[in-house]
């Protein structure tokens, strides 16, 4: 049975005059009659008694209406929600650590608050894993801080970012060459966007670093730095803004070296650009550009 057949049925339950129902629906009387016959054929029972030009609901018809009408209304509501608000679905999203920890939480919250019928499956992964999952189709959207030049991935820049070198040693030089810092480096794990940008920017100088520890989480790195002032790290400026403001960490500006990078939103080139996907993408880009995530 179809929603159209059920619609005709419920209309005739309220008004048995076929001609009047046909006029109301702006269709022919024969179209109404054929739809009712089709519905009765599928149920293998007659729902109406034919009295002249009227269709009078019989006992089986009354029973059918009683057990189906509430479900019919639910289906109509679902159809209306889907048609009027295409943002009724689920997106599988992953962001790399810097973006996930310090940028996306408020953006996720604001998006879900605005679009009540949307759900997000949220992950925090390093950039290389996000790229893999975009390629195998297990992620809809990725937000990464590493480079990505795969031909099957669409990459859109959202904002610029800067890595800075920080320590808890307030007596450390404010500006120096990297090879004169003389502290133990605490870095992110291999595969992280932060580490890749830092190491690639250093080139051959990276071979001379004393990499003492590698950790997966920024909070772990900051805890080490705050407890041991003989340590140093390279980290996104957005990740340590509070510690810099509170004078718990201090920036060491490097001479002749800058660590500039871009944050990108990525997705598979063959992905369907439906309204939910497009709205989420545009929402994230707008929030990041305006820096409404703080």
C-alpha positions in Angstrom: 0.0 0.0 0.0 1.1 3.6 -0.7 0.8 6.8 1.3 -1.3 8.2 -1.5 -3.8 5.2 -1.2 -3.9 5.7 2.6 -4.5 9.4 2.2 -7.5 8.8 -0.1 -8.8 6.2 2.4 -8.7 8.6 5.4 -10.2 11.4 3.3 -13.2 9.1 2.4 -13.5 8.1 6.1 -14.4 11.7 6.9 -16.4 12.4 3.7 -18.0 9.5 1.8 -18.8 11.6 -1.3 -16.2 10.5 -3.8 -16.8 13.6 -6.0 -16.1 16.0 -3.1 -13.0 14.2 -2.1 -11.8 14.2 -5.7 -12.4 18.0 -6.0 -10.6 18.6 -2.7 -7.5 16.6 -3.9 -7.8 18.1 -7.5 -8.0 14.7 -9.1 -10.6 12.7 -11.0 -13.2 10.5 -9.3 -11.9 7.5 -11.1 -8.4 8.1 -9.7 -9.9 8.0 -6.1 -11.9 4.9 -6.9 -9.0 3.0 -8.4 -6.7 3.9 -5.5 -9.3 2.5 -3.0 -9.8 -0.7 -5.1 -6.0 -1.1 -5.2 -5.8 -0.7 -1.4 -8.6 -3.2 -0.9 -7.0 -5.6 -3.3 -3.7 -5.5 -1.3 -5.6 -6.1 1.9 -7.9 -8.7 0.3 -10.9 -7.1 2.0 -13.4 -4.4 1.2 -13.2 -1.4 3.4 -16.3 0.4 2.1 -19.9 -0.4 1.2 -20.8 1.2 -2.1 -24.1 3.2 -1.7 -24.9 5.1 -4.8 -22.0 7.5 -5.5 -20.8 7.3 -1.9 -18.3 5.0 -0.2 -19.5 4.2 3.3 -16.9 2.9 5.8 -17.8 -0.7 6.9 -16.8 -2.5 10.0 -13.5 -3.8 8.6 -12.8 -0.3 7.3 -13.4 1.2 10.7 -11.1 -1.4 12.3 -8.4 -0.8 9.7 -8.5 3.0 10.3 -8.3 2.5 14.1 -5.2 0.4 14.0 -3.4 2.3 11.2 -4.2 6.0 11.5 -1.7 6.8 14.3 1.1 5.1 12.3 0.1 6.9 9.1 0.4 10.3 10.9 3.8 9.3 12.1 4.9 8.5 8.6 3.5 11.8 7.3 5.4 13.7 10.1 8.6 11.9 9.1 8.1 12.7 5.5 7.5 16.3 6.3 10.6 16.6 8.5 12.7 15.0 5.8 11.4 17.2 3.0 11.4 20.4 4.9 14.6 19.8 6.8 17.1 17.7 4.9 19.4 18.1 7.9 18.1 15.0 9.5 20.8 12.4 9.4 24.2 11.4 10.7 27.7 12.5 9.7 30.9 10.6 10.6 33.5 13.3 11.4 37.1 13.1 12.6 39.5 15.9 13.5 43.2 15.7 14.2 44.3 16.3 17.7 44.9 20.1 17.7 41.6 20.8 15.9 39.7 18.2 17.9 40.9 19.4 21.3 41.0 23.2 20.9 38.8 24.2 18.0 36.0 21.8 17.2 34.2 21.2 20.6 32.2 24.5 20.5 31.6 24.2 16.7 30.1 20.7 17.2 28.0 22.0 20.0 26.7 25.1 18.1 26.0 23.0 15.0 24.0 20.4 16.9 22.1 23.1 18.8 21.0 24.7 15.6 20.1 21.5 13.8 18.1 19.3 16.2 17.6 16.4 13.9 21.3 15.9 13.1 23.7 13.6 14.9 27.5 13.5 14.6 29.7 10.6 15.1 32.8 12.4 16.4 36.4 11.0 16.4 39.8 12.4 17.3 42.6 10.8 15.3 45.9 11.8 13.9 46.0 13.2 10.4 47.4 10.1 8.6 44.6 7.9 10.0 41.9 10.4 9.0 43.2 10.4 5.4 43.1 6.6 5.4 39.5 6.6 6.6 38.4 9.2 4.1 39.9 7.0 1.4 38.2 3.8 2.6 34.8 5.5 3.0 34.5 5.1 6.8 34.6 8.9 7.4 32.4 11.6 5.8 34.5 14.6 6.8 38.0 15.0 8.0 39.8 18.0 9.6 43.5 17.7 9.4 46.6 19.7 10.1 49.0 17.8 7.8 49.6 17.9 4.1 47.5 15.7 1.8 48.0 15.5 -1.9 46.0 12.3 -2.7 44.2 12.7 -6.0 41.0 11.0 -4.6 40.7 13.6 -1.8 39.2 17.1 -2.0 41.1 19.4 0.3 39.8 22.8 1.3 41.8 25.3 3.4 39.9 26.6 6.4 42.4 28.6 8.5 46.1 29.3 8.9 47.9 28.0 12.0 51.3 28.5 13.6 53.5 26.2 15.6 55.6 27.8 18.4 58.3 26.5 20.6 57.5 26.7 24.4 59.0 25.8 27.7 58.2 26.4 31.4 61.6 27.8 32.0 60.9 31.6 32.4 64.7 32.2 32.2 65.0 30.6 28.7 66.1 33.0 26.0 63.2 34.8 24.3 64.8 34.4 20.9 67.6 32.0 19.8 68.7 29.5 17.2 67.1 26.0 17.6 70.4 24.2 18.0 71.3 26.3 21.0 68.2 25.6 23.1 69.8 22.7 24.9 66.6 21.1 26.3 64.9 17.8 26.0 62.3 17.8 23.2 58.9 16.3 24.0 57.1 15.8 20.7 53.9 14.2 19.3 53.9 10.7 17.9 54.9 9.9 14.3 51.9 10.5 11.9 50.7 13.5 13.8 50.3 16.7 11.7 52.0 18.8 14.4 55.1 16.6 14.4 55.3 16.3 10.6 55.1 20.1 10.1 57.8 20.7 12.7 60.2 18.0 11.5 59.8 18.8 7.8 60.3 22.5 8.4 63.6 21.8 10.2 65.0 19.7 7.5 68.5 18.4 8.4 68.4 20.3 11.7 65.9 17.8 12.9 68.6 15.1 13.1 70.3 17.1 15.9 67.3 17.3 18.2 67.3 15.5 21.5 63.9 13.9 21.2 63.4 12.6 24.7 59.8 11.5 24.6 56.9 11.0 22.1 53.3 11.3 23.4 49.9 11.1 21.8 48.1 13.9 23.7 48.8 17.6 24.1 47.7 17.5 27.8 50.4 14.9 28.5 53.0 17.0 26.8 52.0 20.1 28.7 52.0 18.3 32.0 55.6 17.2 31.4 56.6 20.8 30.4 55.0 22.3 33.4 56.7 20.0 35.8 60.2 19.9 34.1 61.6 23.2 33.0 64.4 21.5 31.1 61.9 20.3 28.5 60.6 22.0 25.4 58.1 21.3 22.6 56.7 22.6 19.4 52.9 23.0 19.6 50.1 24.9 18.0 49.7 28.4 19.5 46.0 27.8 19.9 46.8 24.8 22.2 48.8 26.9 24.7 47.1 30.3 24.7 45.9 29.9 28.3 49.3 28.8 29.6 51.0 31.6 27.8 48.5 34.2 29.2 49.0 32.8 32.7 52.8 32.8 32.3 53.0 29.1 33.0 54.7 28.5 29.6 57.0 30.8 27.7 57.6 31.1 23.9 61.1 30.8 22.5 61.1 32.5 19.2 63.4 30.8 16.7 65.8 32.8 14.5 65.3 32.2 10.8 62.7 29.5 11.3 58.9 29.7 11.2 56.4 26.9 11.4 53.4 28.0 9.4 50.7 25.6 8.3 47.1 25.3 7.2 44.2 23.5 8.6 42.2 21.7 5.9 38.7 20.1 5.6 38.9 17.0 3.5 36.5 14.5 1.9 36.5 11.9 -0.8 36.1 13.2 -4.3 33.2 10.8 -5.0 31.2 11.7 -1.9 27.6 12.9 -2.5 27.4 16.6 -1.6 24.0 16.5 0.0 22.5 19.3 2.0 23.6 17.9 5.4 27.2 17.5 4.2 27.3 21.0 2.5 25.7 22.8 5.5 28.1 21.2 8.0 31.1 22.0 5.8 30.0 25.7 5.3 29.2 26.0 9.1 32.7 24.8 10.1 34.4 27.1 7.6 32.4 30.1 8.7 33.0 29.5 12.4 36.8 29.0 11.9 37.2 32.0 9.7 35.3 34.2 12.3 37.1 32.4 15.2 33.8 31.7 16.9 35.2 28.5 18.5 36.8 30.1 21.5 
